[in-house]
Amino acid sequence: MVVFFKTSILAYFSGNCYLGGIRKHSLLSEGVCVISVMSVKVYDKTCLGVRVELPDSPPLLLVVAEKGFVMCGFLNADVAEKLGVAAAVVSGVKSFEDVLNADVKAVTSKAGALGVSVGMKGADALKHMF
């Protein structure tokens, strides 16, 4: 089961920043929202979801659990490995739900030690990172 809680940070290009439980899709479609932070429930645990809107590009997405995270292909798995963190990479994602449903394409050795493997779904990788 996946449940999203609306607890977003909205940052505007004008430099003004607003914190609150407001997340309007119309703002996203207009390119106004730069960074969104949401609670993402995966099975019976809660993760932190970070979405960064980028100009003329799909968003950068990251879902963080207690012992590691699942990241979109914008982030570098080789650097995550060098830093010794538990990370899994998914690609072709545009939403948190996509991250959770996508197949893992790469894992760091620390994520592998937690039971995360290539081919499992993002949600299952996060389950190993609690």
Buried (B, 14 or more C-beta within 10 A) or exposed (E): EEEBEEBBBBBEEEEEEEEEEEBEEEBBEEEBBBBBBBEBBBEEEBBBBBBBBEEEEBBBBBBBBEBBBBBBBBBEBEEBBEEEBBBBBBBEBEBBBBBBBBBBBBBBEBBBEBEBBEEBBBBBBBBBBB
